[in-house]
Amino acid sequence: MIRKVKGTRDVLPPESRLWAEVENTAHRVFDGFGYDEIRMPVMEPTELYVRSVGEDTDIVAKEMYTFADRKGRSLTLRPEGTAGVARSYIENGLGQRPQPLRLSYFGPMFRYEKMQRGRYRQFAQIGIELLGAATPAADVEVLLVLHTFLAELGFDDLVIVLNNLGDPEDRPVFIEQLKSELEPRRVELCSDCQRRWDANPLRILDCKVARCRELVADTTPVADVANPEARAHVEAVEAGLNDLGIPVRRAPRLVRGLDYYLRTVFEVVSPELGEDTVICGGGRYDRLIADLGGSQVPGIGFAIGEDRLVEVLPEVFRQEVFDRPLIAVLPIGPDAAAPGLSLSRRLALAGLAAPAEVTGRSLKAGLKWAGKIGARAVAILGESEIAEGTVIVRDLENSEQKTVRLDDVAEYTRRLLARSVEASTGSESNDGHERVG
Ligand code: HAM
């Protein structure tokens, strides 16, 4: 037996329906705020990530799926989406379009990481990028979109944490300060942090080892070293979020694992998964496009880890997705097969979920099958129904059945399924306006 590659997953039905509905919700919310989808290649020149995410980051140093193609070019399976967006912006002259440009993206990313809960080697991200706006209002918008999306999924317990990394000019000052404060205890840092000391000292702040956490807890926050303009920027972002009633918490030691960030950085954590399993990460990257050879175009965005998000989806959302009512179409006898499929099409086009029996089961076996797949009702088509242009619709919950004219079957079924949804959720009667498919 051939098995899947370690760190990859099969998302099977009905779980896959959660994914689809999460993506539908994202499209609806993002589109509403004016974000249009960009579809980018899954592989890019390796150099793109070296120059954007940064050579000394974990991602580039040890997590990329990099290979030589048949002509010896070094390619990499994308570990994230922002670099590809920046590359595409420059290459396609997207700066010519009205600014700011609002883009969303969905799809698989690849990182060779140690396997653990919520950490995969192929995982999916849902992200947005807002390019060409440097104002605090742009940051507020991006966080508003994030908050709105999560609220639409029914989350009320997620926490947005935010920090101010200052500008790149502030970084050497901060690093010097950090090192001078940690120097006396340097030997107590873990071996990874010993390496980070020279390669990427900012990441010491992000170490998960308890002793390292204790040691950095007393150091000066990076935001305190930021220049006044950067400070005013992030304070204005916080004020804007406050005006909108979006709760965020300052996380003075929050740094991110990618080098392109400056000023505003943020993450979303879930009480269920804990602070080490971040659901969403994002921030501002005003130098990225210029660093990749484009003009000075500021940007800000986020990416949500869809695998992790689906894992902690609120129960109400899951129920709503899984409760989608089905009507099974049951043609009786070989001559009924085509009319059965025709009925399936009629119901499907009316927005109902109506799988047909196509293996030639008898009425009795067909009803049993319908029960097994969770159908609420069955549309039975026998010789006489076909001759008369009717269908028998049977409610599987109370075994009542009624003969309905073909032309009326979609509306009749819609009402019947809506009633059974109401009964199961105890919601008010709202004939004909229920979500049933
Ligand atoms: P990131 O923090 O590296 O940021 O990844 C964003 C999210 O992807 C994480 O918060 C996490 O939920 C998910 N993720 C990352 N690695 C894995 C993994 N191995 N398994 C499952 N989920 C994972 C970025 O990628 C930036 N490009 C975000 C951004 C967009 N910044 C500005 N715009």
Boltz pocket constraint, residues with backbone or C-beta under 6 A from the ligand:
constraints:
  - pocket:
      binder: B
      contacts: [[A, 79], [A, 80], [A, 81], [A, 82], [A, 83], [A, 111], [A, 113], [A, 118], [A, 119], [A, 120], [A, 121], [A, 122], [A, 123], [A, 124], [A, 125], [A, 127], [A, 128], [A, 129], [A, 257], [A, 258], [A, 278], [A, 279], [A, 280], [A, 281], [A, 282], [A, 283], [A, 284], [A, 300], [A, 301], [A, 302], [A, 303], [A, 304], [A, 305], [A, 306], [A, 307], [A, 308]]
      max_distance: 6.0
